[in-house]
Every structure is written in structure tokens, then in C-alpha cells.
Amino acid sequence: MTPFVVGIAGGSGSGKSTVVRRILETLGEARVALVEQDAYYRDGCHLPFEERIARNYDHPDAIDEPLLAEHIRALRAGLAVEMPRYDFVHHLRRLETLRVEPRPCIVVEGILVLASEALRDLFDLRLFVETDADLRLIRRLHRDVAERGRTPESVIAQWEATVRPMHLQFAEPSKRHAHLIFPEGGLNTAALEVILAHLRAEAEART
């Protein structure tokens, strides 16, 4: 039976990762395949480090969308894929990949996954996690400093230069394509429980 594919979009720091974590905890890793849009940044190995830093990583063109779509179609067809891995410190695609096996439920998570018609057409359920911009900035600041080797100044500069403008141009308008707009992400317990119940039923029907 064809897997049930969920696309989860939302601005940077909106709480998408919390939603994904709850899905994995509830359904179990044996029933969920996770595909992260952030793994599909185009490789910048041909560029000097200074140019890699200056790239606009919040524009759809920064994503290798054809490869991402190809991998989603393969998982839908019951085939395993080798998902890229991205080095956010050096802005390079790593040599090693991560093997993702097909599962009854496939979760595709990323800021821009609903901004692309080609990707949207692959999703059975489209969710948009909506959170206030000030909270998203705080979360982004903590994450990038702790996990990606950034300075607070560089995070704020990137937010102002590309993250916020690209959110307003691409991510925010994409919520009109969502089946459900999900305020506050994992903090919205009532909405989360409804979504988890639906995904549990879909996964069980396909197991």
C-alpha cells in the first residue's frame, strides 16, 4: 500500500521540529520515515568559503528540489533512498549520506516544502506551523549559536538580510496551500493530538 505522506512547513523557529519529534514518538520510528528539506541544500563545494557564507539559503533556489522530489517519489514507491547530509558550519554537502527506508508514514519537513507545487502534489496532508516572528527569532538564535557555530550578530544579520524577507515572500504565502494551519506547533496540545490520532490511523492502515 502507498505510504501516507505529510508535508510540514512553517517559518524558521516555528516549532516544526517539535511536531516531527512528537510524530516519531507517537507512531514509532518503525512506521515513520523522516525527510528533512535542510538536508537538500545545493552543494557549494565549488565556491570559496566567503561566497558560501554569503549565499541566500532562504530562497527556494538554494534547495535541490529535483532530488528532494525524486526521493519522495521513490519512498512512495517503496524504495529506500540515500538522503544527503549537510554541514551547516562549512556550508557543504557531506560525503556520507543517510539511508532512509520506506515506511507507512513519510514526513517531509522544511520551511519551503509547501512553496513548491511539485512537492505539494506529493503530499497527502499539508500542515503549516504558524508562530509569532519574535519567538521564531529567539529560537533561531539559540539553535544557530548552539548547533551551527554562529555568533549572535551573524544570526541577527542573516535574519534581517534574508530569513525575514524570504519568509514574507515565500514561506508565509505558502500557508494558503495547507490543509491545516497549526498555530504554535508542539505547544498547541489540542491540535497536535488531533493530528497525531489521524496519522496513527493512517499508519496503522498501511502497516
Summary of the structure (lengths in Angstrom):
residues: 207
radius of gyration: 16.6
end to end distance: 8.3
largest distance: 49.8
contacts: 657
relative contact order: 0.24
helix: 50%
strand: 19%
